[in-house]
Amino acid sequence: MSRFRLLSWMAAAHLLLASVSASAEDPTAARRQAMVREQIQARGVTDARVLEAMRAVPRHLFVPQELARAAYDDSPLPIGEGQTISQPYIVALMTELLETGPEQRVLEIGTGSGYQAAVLSGLVREVYSIEIKEPLYRRATDTLRRLGYANVRTRLADGYFGWPGEPSFDGIVVTAAVDHVPPPLLAQLKDGGHLVLPLGNPYSVQSLVVVTREGGSYQVRHVLGVLFVPLTGKALGG
């Protein structure tokens, strides 16, 4: 065997061993790769940073343990309190629609499992996330802290009112359905920023929309039909 062929074989063997080692350390990595390739890229999400974030976040750690095997399936999953974790494609699409940058601050309404906040964590400087249901708030906060998502701040509150007292946000994402755009959220959106939310009847099919602030006016773009659980609290007259 020539020296060149020997070195090539050794390099290939090293890569194979490294791959096997990585898979052994994280047996779900291959499932995340397939999830991104088959569910997300195949449907048209192209932002490289978003795709990498979706590959990196261990979705199975954000769902109930008994549903961990289904974490990378192409579907939403229940997480308790009548709430769900959105299917991977919808999480990726809403993240892409925010058009995030590494120095931005993003507000999430509806922490839920904490998964969307974890995805955003690697894309922006700070994530502020609000959850109205205390069991979900406590569970998500614990999960995010345990997994090291240090730039995510969580709060137990009614997300309809946003996060008063903070400077305006570069982007806002609402992860539950509402039949109108909450005025407090519009007031907390920076000029040029995007507000992404499922807009329409909370008990029927909604339209995923992007609201962009342009000075004193707002532009609304409809993206596709979706089905989200209702935003509770003030949004439902609570």
C-alpha positions as CSV (number, residue, x, y, z in Angstrom):
1,M,0.0,0.0,0.0
2,S,1.4,3.4,-1.0
3,R,2.0,6.1,1.7
4,F,-0.7,8.3,0.1
5,R,-3.3,5.6,0.1
6,L,-2.4,4.7,3.7
7,L,-2.8,8.3,4.8
8,S,-6.1,8.6,3.0
9,W,-7.3,5.4,4.6
10,M,-6.3,6.6,8.0
11,A,-8.1,9.9,7.5
12,A,-11.2,8.1,6.4
13,A,-11.0,5.8,9.4
14,H,-10.6,8.8,11.7
15,L,-13.7,10.5,10.3
16,L,-15.6,7.3,10.6
17,L,-14.6,6.8,14.2
18,A,-15.4,10.5,15.0
19,S,-18.8,10.1,13.5
20,V,-19.5,6.9,15.4
21,S,-18.3,8.6,18.6
22,A,-20.5,11.6,18.0
23,S,-23.5,9.3,17.4
24,A,-22.7,7.4,20.5
25,E,-22.6,10.6,22.5
26,D,-25.8,11.9,21.0
27,P,-27.9,9.1,19.3
28,T,-30.6,11.7,18.3
29,A,-28.2,13.7,16.1
30,A,-29.0,11.6,13.0
31,R,-32.7,12.1,13.6
32,R,-32.3,15.8,13.9
33,Q,-30.4,15.8,10.6
34,A,-33.2,13.9,8.9
35,M,-35.8,16.1,10.5
36,V,-34.2,19.2,9.0
37,R,-33.5,17.7,5.6
38,E,-36.9,16.0,5.1
39,Q,-39.4,18.2,7.0
40,I,-37.9,21.7,6.9
41,Q,-35.5,22.1,4.0
42,A,-37.9,20.1,1.8
43,R,-40.7,22.6,2.5
44,G,-38.5,25.6,1.5
45,V,-36.9,26.9,4.7
46,T,-33.4,28.0,3.5
47,D,-31.9,30.3,6.2
48,A,-28.6,28.5,7.1
49,R,-28.5,29.8,10.7
50,V,-32.0,28.6,11.3
51,L,-31.3,25.2,9.9
52,E,-28.2,24.8,12.0
53,A,-30.2,25.9,15.1
54,M,-32.8,23.2,14.4
55,R,-30.1,20.6,14.0
56,A,-28.5,21.7,17.3
57,V,-31.4,21.8,19.8
58,P,-32.3,18.5,21.4
59,R,-36.1,18.6,20.8
60,H,-36.6,15.3,22.7
61,L,-35.6,17.0,26.0
62,F,-38.4,19.5,25.6
63,V,-41.3,17.0,25.4
64,P,-42.7,14.7,28.1
65,Q,-40.4,11.7,28.6
66,E,-43.1,9.2,27.3
67,L,-43.2,11.1,24.0
68,A,-39.4,11.5,23.5
69,R,-39.4,8.9,20.7
70,A,-41.9,10.9,18.8
71,A,-40.0,14.2,19.3
72,Y,-38.6,14.4,15.7
73,D,-41.8,13.3,14.0
74,D,-43.5,15.7,11.6
75,S,-46.3,16.7,14.0
76,P,-47.1,18.7,17.1
77,L,-47.1,17.0,20.5
78,P,-49.0,17.6,23.7
79,I,-46.9,19.0,26.6
80,G,-49.7,19.3,29.2
81,E,-52.0,22.1,30.4
82,G,-53.9,21.8,27.0
83,Q,-50.8,23.1,25.1
84,T,-48.6,21.7,22.4
85,I,-45.1,21.9,21.0
86,S,-45.4,22.9,17.4
87,Q,-44.2,20.6,14.6
88,P,-40.5,21.2,13.7
89,Y,-41.4,22.8,10.3
90,I,-43.6,25.5,11.9
91,V,-41.0,26.3,14.5
92,A,-38.3,26.7,11.8
93,L,-40.6,28.7,9.5
94,M,-41.7,31.2,12.2
95,T,-38.0,31.6,13.2
96,E,-37.0,32.3,9.6
97,L,-39.8,34.8,9.2
98,L,-38.4,36.8,12.1
99,E,-35.2,37.4,10.1
100,T,-33.1,37.4,13.2
101,G,-29.6,38.8,13.6
102,P,-26.9,38.0,16.3
103,E,-27.3,41.3,18.1
104,Q,-31.0,41.3,18.2
105,R,-33.5,41.0,21.1
106,V,-36.6,38.9,20.6
107,L,-39.7,38.5,22.6
108,E,-41.7,35.2,22.6
109,I,-45.3,35.0,23.8
110,G,-46.1,31.5,25.0
111,T,-42.9,29.7,26.3
112,G,-44.7,26.4,26.3
113,S,-42.0,23.7,26.4
114,G,-39.2,26.2,25.9
115,Y,-38.2,24.7,22.6
116,Q,-38.8,27.8,20.4
117,A,-36.9,29.9,22.9
118,A,-34.0,27.4,22.8
119,V,-33.9,27.6,19.0
120,L,-33.9,31.4,19.1
121,S,-31.2,31.4,21.8
122,G,-28.5,30.5,19.3
123,L,-29.6,33.1,16.8
124,V,-30.0,36.3,18.8
125,R,-28.3,38.2,21.7
126,E,-31.3,37.9,24.1
127,V,-34.6,36.0,24.2
128,Y,-37.4,37.2,26.5
129,S,-40.2,34.5,26.9
130,I,-43.5,34.8,28.7
131,E,-45.8,32.0,29.8
132,I,-49.1,32.3,31.5
133,K,-49.5,28.7,32.8
134,E,-47.4,28.3,35.9
135,P,-46.6,24.5,35.5
136,L,-45.3,25.1,32.0
137,Y,-43.4,28.2,33.0
138,R,-41.6,26.3,35.8
139,R,-40.9,23.3,33.7
140,A,-39.6,25.3,30.7
141,T,-37.5,27.6,32.9
142,D,-35.9,24.6,34.6
143,T,-35.2,22.9,31.2
144,L,-33.7,25.9,29.7
145,R,-31.4,26.6,32.7
146,R,-30.4,22.9,33.0
147,L,-29.4,22.8,29.3
148,G,-27.4,26.0,29.5
149,Y,-29.5,28.5,27.5
150,A,-28.2,31.4,29.5
151,N,-29.4,34.2,27.2
152,V,-33.1,33.3,27.7
153,R,-35.1,35.2,30.3
154,T,-38.5,33.8,31.3
155,R,-41.5,35.4,33.0
156,L,-44.8,34.1,34.4
157,A,-47.4,36.6,33.1
158,D,-50.1,37.3,30.5
159,G,-48.1,37.6,27.2
160,Y,-50.9,39.8,25.7
161,F,-49.3,42.8,27.4
162,G,-45.7,41.9,26.3
163,W,-42.8,42.7,28.6
164,P,-43.4,46.3,29.9
165,G,-40.3,48.2,31.1
166,E,-38.0,46.7,28.5
167,P,-36.8,48.6,25.3
168,S,-38.6,47.7,22.1
169,F,-37.8,44.3,20.5
170,D,-36.3,43.6,17.1
171,G,-38.8,40.7,16.7
172,I,-41.8,39.2,18.5
173,V,-43.2,35.7,18.0
174,V,-46.5,34.6,19.3
175,T,-47.0,30.8,19.6
176,A,-50.7,30.7,20.2
177,A,-53.7,31.9,18.1
178,V,-55.3,35.3,18.6
179,D,-58.1,36.9,16.6
180,H,-56.5,40.3,16.6
181,V,-53.0,41.7,16.8
182,P,-52.5,42.8,20.5
183,P,-51.8,46.5,20.6
184,P,-49.2,46.2,23.4
185,L,-47.1,44.0,21.2
186,L,-47.2,46.4,18.3
187,A,-46.1,49.2,20.7
188,Q,-43.1,47.1,21.8
189,L,-41.9,46.3,18.2
190,K,-39.0,48.2,16.9
191,D,-39.2,50.1,13.6
192,G,-38.4,47.6,10.9
193,G,-39.1,44.7,13.2
194,H,-41.3,41.7,12.5
195,L,-44.1,40.3,14.6
196,V,-45.0,36.7,13.6
197,L,-48.2,35.2,14.8
198,P,-51.2,32.9,14.0
199,L,-54.0,35.3,13.4
200,G,-57.7,34.4,13.2
201,N,-60.4,32.4,15.0
202,P,-58.6,30.7,17.9
203,Y,-60.9,27.6,17.5
204,S,-60.5,27.2,13.8
205,V,-57.8,27.5,11.1
206,Q,-55.7,30.7,11.4
207,S,-53.4,32.5,9.0
208,L,-49.7,32.7,9.9
209,V,-48.8,36.4,9.3
210,V,-45.8,38.7,9.5
211,V,-46.5,42.2,10.7
212,T,-43.7,44.6,9.9
213,R,-43.5,48.0,11.5
214,E,-42.6,50.8,9.1
215,G,-42.5,54.0,11.1
216,G,-46.1,54.7,12.3
217,S,-47.7,52.1,10.0
218,Y,-47.7,48.4,9.8
219,Q,-47.5,46.0,6.8
220,V,-49.2,42.6,7.1
221,R,-48.1,39.6,5.0
222,H,-50.1,36.3,5.0
223,V,-47.9,33.2,4.8
224,L,-50.0,30.1,5.1
225,G,-52.8,28.5,7.0
226,V,-52.1,27.0,10.5
227,L,-53.8,25.5,13.5
228,F,-52.7,26.7,16.9
229,V,-54.2,26.4,20.4
230,P,-55.7,29.7,21.6
231,L,-53.7,32.5,23.3
232,T,-55.3,32.6,26.8
233,G,-55.6,35.4,29.3
234,K,-56.7,38.9,28.1
235,A,-56.8,37.6,24.5
236,L,-59.8,35.4,25.4
237,G,-61.4,38.0,27.7
238,G,-59.8,36.4,30.7
